[in-house]
């Protein structure tokens, strides 16, 4: 059962591990090369050390003049949040999803103790935590940080993961469904993050840092006065949560939860008029989450555009940026334009997520039930693609408006019209990836998720690294991210946008034709 749980989680664990290791390595190398002198580091610390907007993500900085202190702030502050997200997803997937699918009941029909699947899930989650730690450690070690301090920073980064594995495990015992377990766990994570944000930004409320696991990770203080005894809090909390969840798992009925659930409820007929409306009903929570996350990031980008552009950017950083993108960040418009490269990535990932959701509906055989009604298969897929396009448009324009609002709050002279244009600039690349993902869904459905996310990741990484490595121009232009202007600092590239949209439409049309001719395929 442990081997099965490890095999089931290998894609997620390896993806997170690669991400953690890359972020750890890139932050150390980037800081060392961008701010090589004491003077440049003093300018950086003066510009960003007291910026309340940055503390929302990274927490409180304790030392921005050393490579280790900066790494502890950027890597430990941000990646601990991702470690918490991983913990919730790992626990709920290993426990509640297995119940919802009916596989847990089949396993327990064999002569297996009730606690055995629970312990197997915990062992697999523990292996995942160890893999994340190893990825961060190797990333830091590869960037030439000392081994001992690197190991401790990696430990501080992933220390919250076991706590939120416990949160997810307990929510899986309380909630009757996987969706509710995710919602309960996410609510706990949101409260934990809110407490850390308040502690890091509000004067006199620093004590709240001790009320949240994310605050404990910050108080471990890698490279800035280590406090390893704080680890006892994380160990105690995770042990208590996992023990409580284990006790409940051996006593409750499989497929149920301790929270009251009812089989009877007043009918809710909203958004049941068509397959597309049903898809919107099922995905509205996800759409709201994407919109909230992207909008929050957009406000922060706009709010810090003035301070970043006036921070005294080093010549070395300017040369590196010229290799990646011919844009200067010495003006608010330049910084926002460069930052919107990441919004293009975000909207592209949203498009992939919509096709992944469509594939999930097919693999769980819900689509087979839906298509037993007089509903054309191509009409269903066209509706899903239309919903994805509409969601991408809403997110892109919202990012433009909210980034403008953030910039306006700091008196950055960026017009609303130019920021709406920046939002529209996100769409050609995102819709191209949507069309490619739809074609993958129609031709090789089992590979939809891997191909969709993989192509986006490879294209984006090549955009960042290709210029730095001095790759030929024709090779750089293989990535769609190379064919966008950094609006509002640069002009919108109309011709490139039209070509990408035409390719997206052709891929979408081919996907509709192919999907109408293939069999439905489950897991």
C-alpha positions as CSV (number, residue, x, y, z in Angstrom):
1,X,0.0,0.0,0.0
2,X,2.9,2.3,0.7
3,X,4.4,1.6,-2.8
4,X,0.9,2.2,-4.3
5,X,0.6,5.5,-2.5
6,X,4.1,6.6,-3.6
7,X,3.3,5.7,-7.2
8,X,0.0,7.6,-7.1
9,X,1.7,10.7,-5.8
10,X,4.9,10.6,-7.8
11,X,3.9,13.2,-10.5
12,X,2.9,15.7,-7.9
13,X,5.9,15.1,-5.7
14,X,8.4,15.3,-8.5
15,X,6.8,18.4,-9.9
16,X,6.9,20.2,-6.5
17,X,10.4,19.0,-5.9
18,X,11.7,20.4,-9.2
19,X,9.9,23.7,-8.5
20,X,11.3,23.9,-5.0
21,X,14.9,23.1,-6.1
22,X,14.8,25.5,-9.1
23,X,13.5,28.4,-6.9
24,X,16.1,27.7,-4.3
25,X,19.0,27.7,-6.8
26,X,17.7,30.7,-8.8
27,X,17.2,33.0,-5.9
28,X,20.7,32.5,-4.5
29,X,22.4,32.8,-7.9
30,X,20.2,35.7,-8.9
31,X,20.9,37.7,-5.7
32,X,24.7,37.0,-5.8
33,X,25.0,38.1,-9.5
34,X,22.6,41.0,-9.3
35,X,23.9,42.6,-6.1
36,X,27.6,41.7,-6.0
37,X,28.7,44.8,-4.0
38,X,27.9,46.0,-0.5
39,X,26.7,49.3,-2.0
40,X,24.2,47.5,-4.3
41,X,23.0,45.4,-1.4
42,X,22.5,48.5,0.8
43,X,20.4,50.1,-1.9
44,X,18.3,46.9,-2.2
45,X,17.8,46.7,1.5
46,X,16.8,50.4,1.7
47,X,14.3,50.0,-1.1
48,X,12.7,46.7,-0.1
49,X,13.4,46.1,3.5
50,X,10.4,48.1,4.8
51,X,8.1,47.4,1.9
52,X,4.8,46.2,3.5
53,X,3.5,44.8,0.1
54,X,6.4,42.4,-0.2
55,X,5.9,41.1,3.4
56,X,2.5,39.7,2.2
57,X,4.4,37.0,0.4
58,X,7.8,36.8,1.9
59,X,7.4,37.8,5.6
60,X,9.7,40.0,7.6
61,X,13.3,40.3,6.3
62,X,16.0,40.1,9.0
63,X,19.1,40.4,6.9
64,X,19.1,41.6,3.3
65,X,22.9,42.3,3.1
66,X,24.0,38.7,2.9
67,X,23.2,35.9,0.5
68,X,22.0,33.6,3.3
69,X,19.8,36.3,4.9
70,X,18.2,37.1,1.5
71,X,17.7,33.5,0.7
72,X,16.0,32.8,4.0
73,X,13.6,35.6,3.4
74,X,12.8,34.9,-0.3
75,X,12.9,31.1,-0.2
76,X,11.7,30.4,3.3
77,X,9.0,33.0,3.3
78,X,7.4,32.1,0.0
79,X,8.1,28.4,-0.4
80,X,6.8,27.6,3.1
81,X,3.3,28.6,1.7
82,X,3.7,26.2,-1.2
83,X,4.9,23.5,1.2
84,X,1.6,24.0,3.2
85,X,-0.4,23.8,0.0
86,X,1.4,20.6,-0.9
87,X,0.7,19.1,2.6
88,X,-3.0,19.7,2.2
89,X,-3.2,18.3,-1.3
90,X,-1.1,15.3,-0.4
91,X,-3.2,14.3,2.6
92,X,-6.6,14.8,1.0
93,X,-5.6,13.0,-2.2
94,X,-4.2,10.0,-0.3
95,X,-7.2,9.8,2.1
96,X,-10.5,11.4,1.0
97,X,-10.1,11.0,-2.8
98,X,-9.5,7.3,-2.4
99,X,-12.8,7.0,-0.4
100,X,-14.8,9.2,-2.8
101,X,-13.7,7.0,-5.8
102,X,-14.6,3.8,-3.9
103,X,-11.1,2.4,-4.1
104,X,-10.6,2.5,-0.3
105,X,-13.6,0.3,0.2
106,X,-12.2,-2.3,-2.2
107,X,-8.9,-2.3,-0.4
108,X,-10.5,-2.8,3.0
109,X,-12.5,-5.7,1.7
110,X,-9.3,-7.7,1.9
111,X,-7.9,-8.9,5.3
112,X,-6.3,-5.5,6.0
113,X,-6.6,-3.5,9.3
114,X,-8.5,-0.2,9.2
115,X,-5.4,1.8,10.1
116,X,-3.2,0.2,7.5
117,X,-4.3,2.5,4.6
118,X,-4.0,5.5,6.8
119,X,-0.5,4.7,7.9
120,X,0.5,3.9,4.3
121,X,-0.8,7.4,3.3
122,X,1.3,9.0,6.1
123,X,4.4,7.1,5.2
124,X,4.0,8.2,1.5
125,X,3.4,11.8,2.7
126,X,6.6,11.6,4.9
127,X,8.6,10.5,1.8
128,X,7.2,13.4,-0.1
129,X,8.3,15.8,2.6
130,X,11.8,14.3,2.6
131,X,11.9,14.7,-1.2
132,X,10.9,18.4,-0.9
133,X,13.6,18.9,1.7
134,X,16.2,17.2,-0.5
135,X,15.2,19.4,-3.5
136,X,15.7,22.6,-1.6
137,X,18.9,21.4,0.0
138,X,20.4,20.4,-3.3
139,X,19.3,23.7,-4.9
140,X,21.0,25.7,-2.1
141,X,24.1,23.5,-2.2
142,X,24.3,23.8,-5.9
143,X,24.3,27.5,-5.5
144,X,27.4,27.2,-3.3
145,X,25.8,27.9,0.1
146,X,27.3,26.1,3.2
147,X,25.9,22.6,3.6
148,X,24.9,23.0,7.3
149,X,23.0,26.2,6.8
150,X,21.5,25.0,3.6
151,X,20.1,21.9,5.3
152,X,18.6,24.1,8.1
153,X,17.0,26.5,5.6
154,X,15.6,23.6,3.7
155,X,14.2,22.2,6.9
156,X,12.7,25.5,7.8
157,X,11.1,25.8,4.4
158,X,9.3,22.4,4.6
159,X,8.7,22.3,8.3
160,X,5.1,23.4,7.8
161,X,4.3,20.6,5.4
162,X,3.8,17.9,8.1
163,X,1.5,20.3,10.0
164,X,-0.7,20.8,7.0
165,X,-0.6,17.1,6.2
166,X,-2.2,16.7,9.6
167,X,-4.7,19.5,8.8
168,X,-5.6,17.7,5.5
169,X,-5.8,14.3,7.3
170,X,-8.1,15.6,10.0
171,X,-10.3,17.4,7.4
172,X,-10.6,14.1,5.5
173,X,-12.1,12.5,8.6
174,X,-14.5,15.4,9.3
175,X,-15.8,16.1,5.8
176,X,-18.1,13.7,4.0
177,X,-16.7,14.6,0.6
178,X,-13.3,15.5,-0.9
179,X,-14.5,18.9,-2.0
180,X,-15.5,19.8,1.6
181,X,-12.2,18.4,2.9
182,X,-10.3,20.7,0.5
183,X,-12.4,23.7,1.5
184,X,-11.9,23.1,5.3
185,X,-8.1,22.6,4.9
186,X,-7.9,25.7,2.6
187,X,-9.8,27.8,5.2
188,X,-7.3,26.7,7.9
189,X,-4.4,27.6,5.5
190,X,-5.9,31.0,4.7
191,X,-6.3,31.8,8.4
192,X,-2.7,30.7,9.1
193,X,-1.4,33.0,6.2
194,X,-3.6,35.9,7.4
195,X,-2.2,35.7,10.9
196,X,1.4,35.7,9.5
197,X,0.6,38.7,7.3
198,X,-0.9,40.6,10.2
199,X,2.1,39.8,12.4
200,X,4.6,40.9,9.7
201,X,2.8,44.1,8.7
202,X,1.0,45.5,11.7
203,X,2.9,47.3,14.5
204,X,2.5,45.7,17.9
205,X,1.1,42.4,16.7
206,X,4.3,40.5,16.2
207,X,3.2,38.0,18.8
208,X,0.6,36.6,16.3
209,X,3.5,34.9,14.5
210,X,3.5,32.3,17.2
211,X,-0.1,31.5,16.5
212,X,0.5,30.1,13.0
213,X,2.7,27.4,11.6
214,X,3.8,29.8,8.8
215,X,5.0,32.1,11.6
216,X,6.9,29.3,13.2
217,X,8.8,28.7,9.9
218,X,9.8,32.4,10.0
219,X,10.9,32.2,13.6
220,X,13.3,29.4,12.8
221,X,15.6,32.2,11.5
222,X,17.9,30.4,9.1
223,X,21.2,32.3,8.5
224,X,19.9,35.1,10.9
225,X,20.2,33.6,14.4
226,X,18.8,30.1,14.2
227,X,16.2,29.0,16.7
228,X,15.9,25.2,16.2
229,X,13.7,24.7,19.3
230,X,10.8,26.2,17.3
231,X,10.7,22.9,15.4
232,X,9.2,21.4,18.5
233,X,6.0,23.4,17.9
234,X,5.7,22.0,14.4
235,X,6.4,18.4,15.6
236,X,3.9,18.7,18.4
237,X,1.2,20.2,16.2
238,X,1.7,17.7,13.4
239,X,1.8,14.7,15.9
240,X,-1.4,15.8,17.6
241,X,-3.3,16.4,14.3
242,X,-2.2,13.1,12.8
243,X,-2.9,11.1,16.0
244,X,-6.4,12.6,16.2
245,X,-7.1,11.9,12.5
246,X,-5.8,8.4,12.9
247,X,-8.1,7.7,15.8
248,X,-11.1,9.0,13.9
249,X,-10.1,7.1,10.7
250,X,-10.4,3.7,12.6
251,X,-13.8,4.5,14.0
252,X,-15.9,6.1,11.4
253,X,-17.6,4.6,8.4
254,X,-15.8,4.6,5.1
255,X,-17.2,7.1,2.6
256,X,-18.7,9.3,5.4
257,X,-17.5,12.1,7.6
258,X,-18.1,13.2,11.2
259,X,-19.7,16.4,10.1
260,X,-23.4,16.1,9.5
261,X,-24.5,15.6,5.9
262,X,-27.9,15.2,4.5
263,X,-29.2,13.3,1.5
264,X,-32.1,15.7,1.3
265,X,-31.8,19.3,0.3
266,X,-33.9,21.9,-1.6
267,X,-33.2,21.6,-5.3
268,X,-30.7,24.2,-6.7
269,X,-31.5,24.5,-10.4
270,X,-29.3,27.4,-11.2
271,X,-26.8,26.9,-14.0
272,X,-28.4,23.6,-15.1
273,X,-29.8,24.9,-18.4
274,X,-26.9,23.5,-20.6
275,X,-23.7,21.5,-20.4
276,X,-21.7,24.8,-20.5
277,X,-23.8,26.2,-17.6
278,X,-23.2,23.0,-15.7
279,X,-19.5,23.3,-16.2
280,X,-19.6,26.9,-14.9
281,X,-21.5,25.7,-11.9
282,X,-18.8,23.1,-11.2
283,X,-15.9,25.3,-11.9
284,X,-17.0,28.6,-10.3
285,X,-15.1,28.0,-7.1
286,X,-11.9,27.4,-9.1
287,X,-12.6,30.4,-11.2
288,X,-13.0,32.6,-8.2
289,X,-9.8,31.3,-6.6
290,X,-7.8,32.0,-9.8
291,X,-9.3,35.5,-10.1
292,X,-8.6,36.3,-6.4
293,X,-5.0,35.0,-6.5
294,X,-4.1,36.7,-9.8
295,X,-5.9,39.9,-8.7
296,X,-4.0,40.1,-5.4
297,X,-0.7,39.6,-7.2
298,X,-1.6,42.3,-9.7
299,X,-2.4,44.9,-7.0
300,X,1.0,44.1,-5.3
301,X,2.9,44.4,-8.6
302,X,1.3,47.8,-9.3
303,X,1.8,49.0,-5.7
304,X,5.6,48.2,-5.7
305,X,6.3,49.4,-9.3
306,X,7.4,52.9,-8.1
307,X,9.7,51.6,-5.4
308,X,11.3,49.0,-7.7
309,X,11.9,51.4,-10.5
310,X,13.5,53.9,-8.2
311,X,15.6,51.4,-6.3
312,X,18.8,52.0,-8.2
313,X,18.9,49.0,-10.5
314,X,22.5,47.7,-11.0
315,X,24.0,47.6,-14.4
316,X,24.5,43.9,-14.1
317,X,20.8,43.3,-13.6
318,X,20.0,45.6,-16.5
319,X,22.3,43.6,-18.8
320,X,20.6,40.3,-17.7
321,X,17.1,41.7,-18.3
322,X,18.1,42.9,-21.7
323,X,19.0,39.3,-22.6
324,X,15.6,38.0,-21.4
325,X,13.5,41.0,-22.5
326,X,14.4,44.2,-24.2
327,X,12.8,46.3,-21.5
328,X,14.1,48.5,-18.7
329,X,12.6,48.4,-15.2
330,X,13.9,51.8,-14.3
331,X,10.3,53.1,-14.8
332,X,7.1,51.9,-13.3
333,X,5.7,51.0,-16.8
334,X,8.8,49.0,-17.5
335,X,8.6,47.0,-14.3
336,X,4.9,46.4,-14.7
337,X,5.4,45.3,-18.4
338,X,8.1,42.8,-17.4
339,X,5.9,41.5,-14.5
340,X,3.1,40.9,-16.9
341,X,5.2,38.1,-18.4
342,X,4.3,36.2,-15.3
343,X,0.6,37.0,-15.7
344,X,0.8,35.6,-19.2
345,X,2.2,32.4,-17.6
346,X,-0.6,32.4,-15.0
347,X,-3.4,32.8,-17.5
348,X,-1.9,30.0,-19.6
349,X,-1.8,27.7,-16.6
350,X,-5.5,28.6,-16.0
351,X,-6.3,27.5,-19.5
352,X,-4.5,24.2,-19.0
353,X,-6.4,23.8,-15.7
354,X,-9.7,24.0,-17.6
355,X,-8.8,21.2,-20.0
356,X,-7.5,19.2,-17.1
357,X,-10.9,19.6,-15.4
358,X,-12.6,18.4,-18.6
359,X,-10.3,15.4,-18.7
360,X,-11.1,14.7,-15.0
361,X,-14.8,14.7,-15.8
362,X,-14.2,12.1,-18.5
363,X,-11.9,9.9,-16.5
364,X,-14.5,9.8,-13.6
365,X,-17.2,8.7,-16.2
366,X,-19.4,11.7,-15.4
367,X,-19.1,12.7,-19.1
368,X,-20.4,9.4,-20.2
369,X,-23.6,9.9,-18.2
370,X,-23.9,13.5,-19.5
371,X,-23.6,12.4,-23.1
372,X,-26.2,9.7,-22.7
373,X,-28.6,12.7,-23.0
374,X,-29.3,14.2,-26.4
375,X,-26.1,16.3,-26.3
376,X,-23.6,16.5,-29.1
377,X,-20.1,15.7,-28.1
378,X,-18.6,18.6,-30.1
379,X,-21.1,20.9,-28.5
380,X,-19.9,19.9,-25.0
381,X,-16.2,20.4,-25.8
382,X,-17.0,23.7,-27.6
383,X,-18.8,24.9,-24.4
384,X,-15.8,23.9,-22.2
385,X,-13.4,25.8,-24.5
386,X,-15.7,28.8,-24.6
387,X,-15.8,28.8,-20.8
388,X,-12.0,28.6,-20.6
389,X,-11.7,31.5,-23.1
390,X,-14.2,33.6,-21.1
391,X,-12.4,32.9,-17.8
392,X,-9.1,33.8,-19.4
393,X,-10.5,37.1,-20.6
394,X,-12.0,38.0,-17.2
395,X,-8.8,37.1,-15.4
396,X,-6.6,39.0,-17.9
397,X,-8.6,42.2,-17.8
398,X,-9.0,42.1,-14.0
399,X,-5.2,41.8,-13.7
400,X,-4.8,44.9,-15.9
401,X,-7.3,46.9,-13.9
402,X,-6.1,45.9,-10.5
403,X,-2.4,46.5,-11.5
404,X,-3.4,49.9,-12.6
405,X,-5.2,50.5,-9.3
406,X,-2.1,49.4,-7.3
407,X,0.1,51.7,-9.4
408,X,-2.3,54.6,-9.0
409,X,-2.2,54.2,-5.3
410,X,1.5,54.9,-5.4
411,X,1.2,57.8,-7.9
412,X,2.8,55.8,-10.8
413,X,1.8,57.5,-14.0
414,X,0.4,54.5,-15.9
415,X,-2.9,54.9,-17.8
416,X,-5.9,52.6,-17.4
417,X,-6.1,52.1,-21.1
418,X,-2.5,50.9,-21.3
419,X,-3.1,48.5,-18.5
420,X,-6.2,47.1,-20.2
421,X,-4.0,46.6,-23.2
422,X,-1.5,44.7,-21.0
423,X,-4.4,42.5,-19.9
424,X,-5.4,41.8,-23.5
425,X,-1.7,41.0,-24.2
426,X,-2.0,38.0,-22.0
427,X,-4.6,36.3,-24.2
428,X,-2.8,35.3,-27.5
429,X,-0.3,33.0,-25.7
430,X,-2.8,31.6,-23.3
431,X,-5.3,30.8,-26.0
432,X,-2.6,29.2,-28.1
433,X,-1.8,26.9,-25.2
434,X,-5.5,26.3,-24.7
435,X,-5.8,25.1,-28.3
436,X,-2.8,22.8,-28.0
437,X,-4.2,21.4,-24.7
438,X,-7.6,20.8,-26.4
439,X,-5.9,19.0,-29.2
440,X,-4.0,16.8,-26.8
441,X,-7.3,16.1,-25.0
442,X,-8.9,15.0,-28.2
443,X,-6.0,12.8,-29.5
444,X,-4.3,11.4,-26.4
445,X,-6.6,12.1,-23.5
446,X,-4.5,10.3,-20.8
447,X,-1.6,12.6,-21.5
448,X,-3.6,15.9,-21.4
449,X,-2.4,17.1,-18.1
450,X,1.3,16.3,-18.6
451,X,1.4,17.7,-22.1
452,X,-0.6,20.9,-21.3
453,X,1.4,21.9,-18.2
454,X,4.7,20.5,-19.5
455,X,4.6,22.6,-22.7
456,X,3.8,25.8,-20.8
457,X,6.6,25.1,-18.3
458,X,9.2,24.3,-21.0
459,X,8.2,27.4,-23.1
460,X,8.4,29.7,-20.1
461,X,11.7,28.4,-18.8
462,X,13.2,28.6,-22.2
463,X,12.0,32.2,-22.4
464,X,13.9,33.0,-19.2
465,X,17.0,30.9,-19.8
466,X,17.4,31.0,-23.6
467,X,18.5,34.7,-23.7
468,X,20.8,34.3,-20.7
469,X,22.5,31.3,-22.4
470,X,23.0,33.2,-25.6
471,X,20.8,30.9,-27.8
472,X,20.3,31.8,-31.5
473,X,17.4,34.0,-32.3
474,X,15.6,31.4,-34.3
475,X,15.8,29.0,-31.4
476,X,14.5,31.6,-28.9
477,X,11.5,32.3,-31.1
478,X,10.3,28.7,-30.7
479,X,8.6,29.8,-27.5
480,X,5.4,31.8,-27.8
481,X,6.5,34.0,-24.8
482,X,9.1,35.5,-27.2
483,X,6.4,36.9,-29.4
484,X,4.7,39.3,-27.0
485,X,5.5,42.9,-26.3
486,X,5.9,44.0,-22.7
487,X,2.9,46.3,-22.6
488,X,2.7,49.1,-21.3
489,X,6.5,49.7,-21.7
490,X,6.4,48.3,-25.3
491,X,3.9,48.3,-28.1
492,X,1.3,45.5,-28.5
493,X,2.5,43.1,-31.2
494,X,-0.6,42.9,-33.4
495,X,0.8,40.6,-36.1
496,X,2.2,38.1,-33.6
497,X,-1.0,38.1,-31.7
498,X,-3.1,37.4,-34.9
499,X,-0.8,34.5,-35.8
500,X,-1.1,32.9,-32.4
501,X,-4.9,33.4,-32.3
502,X,-5.1,31.8,-35.8
503,X,-3.1,28.8,-34.6
504,X,-5.2,28.5,-31.5
505,X,-8.4,28.6,-33.6
506,X,-7.0,25.9,-35.9
507,X,-6.0,23.7,-33.0
508,X,-9.4,24.1,-31.4
509,X,-11.2,23.2,-34.6
510,X,-9.0,20.1,-35.0
511,X,-9.7,19.2,-31.4
512,X,-13.5,19.4,-31.9
513,X,-13.2,17.2,-35.0
514,X,-11.0,14.6,-33.4
515,X,-13.0,14.5,-30.1
516,X,-16.2,13.8,-32.1
517,X,-14.6,10.6,-33.5
518,X,-12.8,9.0,-30.6
519,X,-14.1,6.8,-27.7
520,X,-14.5,8.1,-24.2
521,X,-11.6,6.9,-22.1
522,X,-11.7,6.5,-18.3
523,X,-8.7,6.3,-16.0
